[in-house]
Amino acid sequence: NAGVTQTPKFRVLKTGQSMTLLCAQDMNHEYMYWYRQDPGMGLRLIHYSVGEGTTAKGEVPDGYNVSRLKKQNFLLGLESAAPSQTSVYFCASSQGTEAFFGQGTRLTVV
Amino acid sequence: DQQVKQNSPSLSVQEGRISILNCDYTNSMFDYFLWYKKYPAEGPTFLISISSIKDKNEDGRFTVFLNKSAKHLSLHIVPSQPGDSAVYFCAASVQGAQKLVFGQGTRLTINP
């Protein structure tokens, strides 16, 4: 009964380093999303996917790339991390309008 | 441009009383609205939703009201319990667009 699983849970990066956040869902959902949560800003959509092999930009896509090679996985990449990308990242999946979220990844860029 | 707004960053309510959380939206194309609850160090969890064809939806202690003309929705929790202390996010979508737009969140604290 895993639902949506994010890896890793915590990470500290130096400015300019790269990393990939992995999201896996076992609910066979078509839609997957990456959000970031910052104080006073709520949850803002970074990128999303409406099916395997598709990706689209959300509200705050700059500095991030995504891939959805398999239906169950949605990867978020940071090619050159910046302090402004310090945030808590949430992955979500959906088959309708109700989205199910992972537990979050806390990323700090120093 | 904040399309979904929760203007109260925090709310404190006594246990047993009613909690009312408010949310306003600007995009008249939104036709589906949701409330999520979030505890620290956890992901948001779905609480209740309402379609624009309705003006009220109830689920146990939770009721969501939608006023389309005012572009306003509210979540009522009655009676409030200590376990309701969390951050509540309002979200909206255009059905078919499959994207949820979230408000900033309201931190609800239930005092014993």
Boltz contact constraints between the chains, C-beta under 6 A:
constraints:
  - contact:
      token1: [A, 31]
      token2: [B, 98]
      max_distance: 6.0
  - contact:
      token1: [A, 40]
      token2: [B, 104]
      max_distance: 6.0
  - contact:
      token1: [A, 42]
      token2: [B, 102]
      max_distance: 6.0
  - contact:
      token1: [A, 42]
      token2: [B, 103]
      max_distance: 6.0
  - contact:
      token1: [A, 42]
      token2: [B, 104]
      max_distance: 6.0
  - contact:
      token1: [A, 42]
      token2: [B, 105]
      max_distance: 6.0
  - contact:
      token1: [A, 43]
      token2: [B, 102]
      max_distance: 6.0
  - contact:
      token1: [A, 90]
      token2: [B, 43]
      max_distance: 6.0
  - contact:
      token1: [A, 97]
      token2: [B, 32]
      max_distance: 6.0
  - contact:
      token1: [A, 97]
      token2: [B, 93]
      max_distance: 6.0
  - contact:
      token1: [A, 98]
      token2: [B, 46]
      max_distance: 6.0
  - contact:
      token1: [A, 99]
      token2: [B, 100]
      max_distance: 6.0
  - contact:
      token1: [A, 101]
      token2: [B, 43]
      max_distance: 6.0
  - contact:
      token1: [A, 101]
      token2: [B, 44]
      max_distance: 6.0
  - contact:
      token1: [A, 102]
      token2: [B, 43]
      max_distance: 6.0
  - contact:
      token1: [A, 103]
      token2: [B, 42]
      max_distance: 6.0
  - contact:
      token1: [A, 103]
      token2: [B, 43]
      max_distance: 6.0
  - contact:
      token1: [A, 104]
      token2: [B, 43]
      max_distance: 6.0
